[in-house]
């Protein structure tokens, strides 16, 4: 993936997790983030400093949230996507796990618009 594709994918994941964009510089914040020295961490508007593609700690909440969407999608296509994602995560390589999650989120948002 190019850096721009990674940035766009990071923004997609942040949106999926319910992060908010606002403020003077249109920065992103995670409403569930714990303050560090009294300040909530902010992220660049283009997603370039988000760590979903390089940190399991950042990526796993999104993977777990996708796995919990079974109430919305009671079909084999969703089940196959979850199974594939779970199999890739167990290989302990973050890059393919990240890429599969991004593919799944693109599918998720396109399914919502049907």
N, C-alpha and C positions, 0 to 999 in steps of 0.2 A: 504494500500500500504506500502511496505517496504521503508526504506530510499533510497535504491538504485533505486527502481522504481520511487520514487518521483524525485530524481536527474535526471534520464533519461528522465522523462516526462518534467521536467523544461527545459532541453536542447532542447527537441523537440519544446516546446513553444517558446523558445528564437530564434531558427532557423526560425520558422514560422513568427515571428515578424520582422525578418531581422537583428537580433543582429549579430555582427561580433566577430569572434574568432581570436586572434592573440597576438602579443607582446611576450615578453621574456618568460612569463609563460603560454602562450596560454590561457590567460584570455578572458572572454566574456565582450563585451561592447555594450550598446544600443546606436546606432547612434543618436537617438532622445533625449537622456538624457541631461538634463540641468546640466552644471558644478556646483559643490558644492565647494565653496571657490577656484574657478579656476581649479578644477580637475574633470575629467569625472569619474563617479563611474565605477569600474570594478568588475567582478564577477568571482568566482573560476571556473577553467576549468571543474570541475565535476558537476557544477550546484547546489552544496549543499547550497550555500548562496542566491540563487534566491528565490523570495517570491511568485511565481505564485500560490502555493498551500495554502498560508496563508494570502494573501492580495488582496482584491477586486481591489485596485488601480493598482496592477500589472496584475491581471488576466483579467480584463474587456477589455483592448485594444485587447487582443487575441480573446476573445469571439466576440467582435464587428467586427474584421477583418474577422473571419470565417463567420459571418452573411452576410458580403458584397461579398462573393464569388459567388453570384447568377449568375454573368455573365459567370462564368466558368461551372457551373453545373445547367443546366436547366432541372432538373428531380425531380421526387417525392422523391427519396431516400435522396437527399440533403435537400429538403424542410422538410421532416420528421425529419431529424437530427437537423435542425435549430429550428423547432417547439419544439422538445424535449428539446434542450438546453435552449431555452427561457423560457420554463415552469419550468425547474429546477432552473434557475437563480432567478426567481420570488419567490422561496421558501426561499431565503436569507441564504442558507447554502452553504458555499464555497466548502466544500469537494466534494459533488456530482457534483457541477458545474464544478469543476476542473477535476474530473474523466471523465465526459461526454465530455468536451473539448478535453481531451487527446484521448479518443476513436474516436472522430470526426477527429482529426488531423492524427491519424493512418489511418483512412479510406481515408482521403484527399490525403495523400502521396501515398497510395497504388493505388488510382484511377488515379493519375498522371502517374504512371508507366505502366498502361494498354495500 
